[in-house]
Amino acid sequence: MATHKVDWSFLYRSEPSDRWTSHFTLMVWKAFRPFIKTGSRLLEIGCGPAAIVSRSVLELGCAGVASDIDPAALQYAGLLAEKVGARVQRVLGDGLCLPFQSGTFDAVLSAGVIEHFSRAETALMVAEHARVCRAGGRVLIAVPNLLNLPLTYHKLRTGPSYHAYPERSYTVWGLARLMRGCGLRPVAWSGFGPAIGLEWFIHSSLRLRWIDRHAPNWLLALFGHEVLVAAEKAG
């Protein structure tokens, strides 16, 4: 997703096959998978590489749509989908005004997207998630976690030089409150990568990936690198 002042081109430099099997990609999928129903019509907003929607197509038989405002993201998403054999529809679109009719999708999701905008724009984007989701469907949103100390410390230390600046972090309660304000009812909480920031931001030898793989859900929801809230749209 192209966001204010952020250059996301670094995401598209790695080989699609490497990104598909990376530890982080697998942990993101592990968090999202339990909340996506088999056979759903699914939209990933600000898709970037679109790994979540591609796995949903392959593993859950979903009809997947990947949307991003950045043509480079959609091009890379196409390469990845082709590499793994997933049929994914790619649509150029702005998350603040999605090019879909209301109630089009059974599930609408985003990971690491809404936090790069102003608070007003973020609320509008979450409202767009809800608008294009059908009544009784699910909206799944993941954002950086304020309680993940390696990430929060690194962002404070680097300030505007942080690679994804500007970026707002949330607690799981703050994210749930934001989604309630857009007419959604939070029903489940999770997260991913509680230890990955130690490797990324503190020292590369701190590869405690067994924590990421085996941490209980309550710990993931509280202290994950990102927190995830699953919410339902009222009928």
N, C-alpha and C positions, 0 to 999 in steps of 0.2 A: 504494500500500500504506500503510495507516495504521500508523505505527510509534511507538515511545515518544517522546512530547514533540515530535513533528514534525508541523507543519501543512502538508499537501500541497495545500491548496486552490488555491495559486497555479498549480498545473499545469493547472487546469481553467478558467482565466479567458480563455485565448486561444481564438480560433476554431479548431475542429477542422481546417479546411482549411489554416490557417497552421501549425499544429503538424505536420501531415502532410508539408508541404514544407519544414520548417525544416532548416537545415544540420545541427543536432545529430541530429535524427531520421534524416536520410539517412545520417549517418556511423554511427549505431548499427546501422541495417539493413545497411550495407555490411560491417560486422564480423560480424554474425550469419549473413547469408545463405549463405556457403559451407559452413556446417556443418549446414544443414537440408535433409534429403532431400525431393525432390518427393513429394507425396502423403502426407506424414507426418500422423499424428494428434498434434497438438502442443498443449502446455499452456504458457501464459505466467503465471508466478506473480508476485503483486504487480504486476499488469499496468499500473496507472495508465491512461494513454491507450490502451494496448493496440496501439500502432502496429506492433510487431514481429509479433504474431499476425495482424493485419489484412493486412500485406504478405505474410506467408507464405501466407495464403489466396488472395490475388489473384495473386501471382507464381509460387507453387509448387504451387498446388492442394491445400494442406493442409486438413485438418479441424481448425479452430482453436478452442481453448477459452481464455478469459481469466478469471482468478480474482483476486479482491482482497477484502480484509476491509472495505474502505471502499465503501459504496453510491454515494458521489459519484463514485468512480473508475469504477465499472461503468456509471453513467449516462453519464459523459463518453465512455467507451469505446464505448458503444452509439451515441452521436451521431457519433463519428468513423467507426465501421464503416459506419453508414448513409450517411454523406457520401461515402465512397469506394466503396460497393457491395460490402463484404465481409460474408459471413455468418459471424459469430462468436458462439459460445455463451458467455454470461457467467454465471459461478457465484460466488456469495458464499462466500468461504472463507478460513480462517486458514492462512497458510503454515507454521505450526508443527504443524498437524494438518489436512491437506488432506482434503476430502470426496470422495476418489476411491479406488477399489480399487487395490491394488498391481498394477503392471505394465500400467496402462491406456494409457500414451502411448508413442509412438515417440520423441518428443523433448520434453524439459522444460527450460524456460529461465527466467531472471530477469535483469534488468538494474538495478543500483542498488538492491537490496532487502536482501540478507542482512546488510549492514554496519551496519545501524541497531539491531541487537539485541546483547544480551550475547553473550559468546563461546559460552556453553553453548547459548543459544537459536539462535545462528547455526549451530552444528554440527547441532542438531536440524532446522533448516530445510533444510540441505543434505541431510541424511538423508531428509527427506520428498521432496525433488527426486528422489533416487535410488529411493525406494520406489515411487513412482507411475510410474516409467519401466520399460519392459519390458526383459528381458534382451537385450543386444545393441543397445539404444537409446542415445540420446545425451542427456547433461545439459550445458547451456550456461549458464555463469554469468559475469556481468560485474560488477566492483566498482571503486570509486575506486582509483587507482594511487598508491601511496606515492612512487614515483619521478617522478611528474609534479610538477615544482617549483612552477608557478603555483598548482596546487590545494593542495598540502601547505603552502606558505607562507601562502596565504589562510586556511586552516583554523587554522594556528597563530596567525596575527595576530588573527583574529576570535574564536577560542575559542567559548564557549557562544552567542555571537550569530550564529554561522554558520547560514545559513538551513536546513541539513539536520542540525544538531547533535542528538543525537550521531551521529557517522559514523566508522567505522573504515576506514582505507585498507590495501591489501595490495600486495605485489609479485606478479608473475605466479607466482613460485615459492611464495609463501605461500598463494595461492589454490589452486594445484595440490596442495599438501600437505594443505590442508583437505579437498579433494574426495577425495583418496586415503584419508583417514581415514574416509570414509563409503562405502568399497568401490567407488569409481569409478576408472577408469584414464584419466588425461589423455592425449589424443592430438594436440592441436593448441592453439596459442596465438595470440592476436591482441589487438586493442585498437582504440580510436577516439579521435579528437579530441585529438592531442598538443598542438596550439597553441590550442585554443579557450579555455583558461583565461587566456591572455594578454589576450584580448578581454574576458572576463567579470570577471576579478579584478584585472587590472593597469591596463589603459586600453582604452577602447572603440575607439580608432583602430588598435589592434594586431590587425587582421583578417587573419591569416596563414592563411586557409582553404585555400590551395593545399597547405600542408603536411598538413593533415588529409586532403585528398582523395588526395594522391599519395605519402604516406610509405610506405616498404616495410614489410612485415609485421613484421619484427624490431623496427623502431623503434616501431611501434604497440603491440607486446606489451610492450616495455620501458618506454616513456615516454608512452603514451596517457593521456588524461584518465581513462579507465577501461581496465582490462585484462580480457580475456576468455579463459577456459579452456574448451575442449570436451573432454568426457570420455565414455567409454563404460562402460556397466554390464555387468559380467561375465555370461556366459550360465550 
